[in-house]
């Protein structure tokens, strides 16, 4: 039987954060659930909502939203990895990335946290080897503080680009699962 995949959409819990830049990972995970026709349910052992689906003729895919705040993502991710018996090379973490322009996507495996507190906590709990879909949200304009910038919704003019980013992020996850990480990375990173 094909290996289970665990897809983690990072973000902060609650309606105040639901449509913020910091929650773009959760938006992508929600799109994956919508495509699969899966409904999230509270996981009894991990502080997370999870939805299980199956790729036709392929693996089980578990999409999860930690219900903890972003900087406490390591505990729920670690518990879900143990519960589903998933190793780091089958964990895909979806997260916002200030160092990429709005709408740009980069795939990465391993490495440091790059200042991202959700990744920092996951690395502290399980090590750096998870796969990542880095979702570009851009840098704050002028002298705006990065911490407050990520906790704001996308501006009206940015909405079309943000919506496209959600679709492309979901496509990237599907490619990783269908084609493998390196093939997906080469396709996504190739110049147009």
C-alpha positions in Angstrom: 0.0 0.0 0.0 1.2 3.5 -0.8 2.7 5.6 2.0 0.4 8.1 3.8 1.1 11.8 3.2 0.6 14.4 5.9 -0.1 17.9 4.7 0.1 20.6 7.3 -1.5 24.0 6.7 0.2 26.5 9.1 -1.7 29.4 10.6 -3.2 30.9 13.7 -6.6 29.7 15.1 -9.8 31.6 15.1 -11.8 33.9 12.9 -9.6 37.0 13.6 -6.7 35.3 11.7 -8.6 33.3 9.1 -7.9 35.4 6.1 -4.5 36.9 7.1 -1.3 36.5 5.2 0.1 34.3 8.0 -2.7 31.8 7.4 -2.1 31.3 3.6 -0.9 27.7 4.5 -4.3 26.9 6.0 -6.0 28.5 3.0 -4.1 26.1 0.7 -4.9 23.1 2.9 -8.6 24.1 2.8 -8.5 24.2 -1.0 -6.9 20.7 -1.0 -9.8 19.5 1.2 -12.3 21.1 -1.0 -10.8 19.4 -4.1 -10.9 16.0 -2.3 -14.4 16.5 -1.0 -13.0 15.9 2.5 -14.4 17.5 5.7 -12.1 18.3 8.7 -12.7 16.8 12.1 -11.1 17.4 15.5 -8.3 14.9 16.1 -8.6 13.3 19.5 -4.8 13.1 20.3 -3.4 16.1 18.5 -4.5 19.7 18.8 -5.6 19.8 15.2 -8.4 19.5 12.6 -7.7 16.7 10.2 -9.4 15.5 7.0 -8.5 12.2 5.3 -8.8 11.5 1.6 -7.4 9.1 -0.9 -5.8 9.8 -4.2 -7.5 7.5 -6.8 -5.2 4.5 -7.1 -2.8 6.1 -4.8 -2.0 7.0 -1.2 -4.0 8.3 1.7 -3.6 12.1 2.2 -4.2 13.6 5.7 -4.7 17.3 5.6 -4.3 19.0 9.0 -4.6 22.4 10.6 -2.9 22.7 14.0 -5.3 24.5 16.4 -2.4 26.0 18.3 -0.9 29.3 17.5 1.7 29.3 14.7 4.7 29.4 17.1 3.4 26.2 18.8 3.0 24.1 15.7 5.6 21.5 16.6 3.6 19.6 19.2 0.5 19.0 17.0 2.7 18.1 13.9 4.8 15.7 16.0 1.7 14.0 17.4 0.1 13.6 13.9 3.4 12.2 12.5 3.4 9.6 15.3 -0.4 8.8 15.0 -0.3 8.2 11.2 3.2 6.7 11.2 4.5 9.3 8.7 8.2 10.1 8.3 9.5 13.6 7.5 9.9 12.9 3.7 6.1 12.4 3.6 5.2 15.5 5.5 4.4 18.7 3.5 4.3 21.9 5.5 2.5 24.8 3.8 3.6 28.2 5.1 3.8 31.9 4.3 7.1 33.3 3.2 8.1 37.0 3.5 11.2 36.5 1.4 9.2 35.6 -1.7 7.1 38.1 -3.7 3.4 37.7 -3.5 2.3 34.8 -5.6 5.7 33.0 -5.9 6.1 29.4 -4.7 9.2 27.6 -3.8 9.6 24.0 -2.7 12.2 23.1 -0.1 13.3 20.1 1.9 15.3 20.5 5.1 17.3 23.5 6.1 16.7 26.1 8.7 13.6 28.0 9.7 14.5 31.2 8.0 12.9 33.2 10.8 9.5 31.5 10.5 8.3 30.7 14.0 6.0 27.9 12.9 8.9 26.2 11.1 11.2 26.9 14.1 8.9 25.0 16.4 8.4 22.1 14.0 12.2 21.8 13.5 12.7 21.9 17.3 10.1 19.0 17.7 11.0 16.8 14.7 14.1 18.1 12.9 14.4 19.9 9.7 13.7 17.2 7.1 10.1 17.9 6.3 9.1 19.1 2.8 7.9 22.7 2.5 5.7 24.6 0.1 6.8 28.2 0.7 4.0 30.6 -0.3 5.2 34.1 -1.1 3.3 36.9 0.6 5.9 39.6 0.0 7.6 42.1 2.3 5.8 44.8 4.2 5.8 48.2 2.5 8.0 51.0 3.9 8.9 50.6 7.5 5.9 48.5 8.5 6.7 45.8 11.1 6.8 42.3 9.6 5.0 40.8 12.6 2.0 43.1 12.1 2.1 42.8 8.3 1.7 39.0 8.4 -1.3 39.3 10.7 -3.3 41.5 8.2 -5.5 40.4 5.4 -4.4 40.8 1.8 -5.3 44.2 0.4 -8.2 44.3 -2.0 -5.8 44.9 -4.9 -3.9 41.7 -3.9 -6.9 39.4 -3.6 -6.7 38.0 -7.2 -3.0 37.2 -6.7 -3.7 35.7 -3.3 -6.5 33.5 -4.7 -4.2 32.3 -7.5 -1.5 31.6 -4.9 -4.0 29.3 -3.1 -4.7 27.4 -6.3 -1.0 27.1 -7.3 -0.1 26.0 -3.8 -2.7 23.2 -3.9 -1.4 22.2 -7.4 2.2 22.1 -6.0 1.1 19.7 -3.2 -0.7 17.4 -5.7 2.4 17.4 -7.9 4.6 16.4 -5.0 2.4 13.5 -4.2 1.9 12.4 -7.8 5.3 13.0 -9.3 7.7 13.1 -6.3 9.4 16.0 -4.6 12.3 16.6 -7.1 10.2 16.3 -10.2 7.7 18.8 -8.7 10.4 21.1 -7.6 12.0 21.2 -11.1 8.7 21.9 -12.7 7.7 24.6 -10.3 11.1 26.3 -10.2 11.7 26.2 -14.0 11.5 29.6 -15.6 8.4 30.2 -17.7 
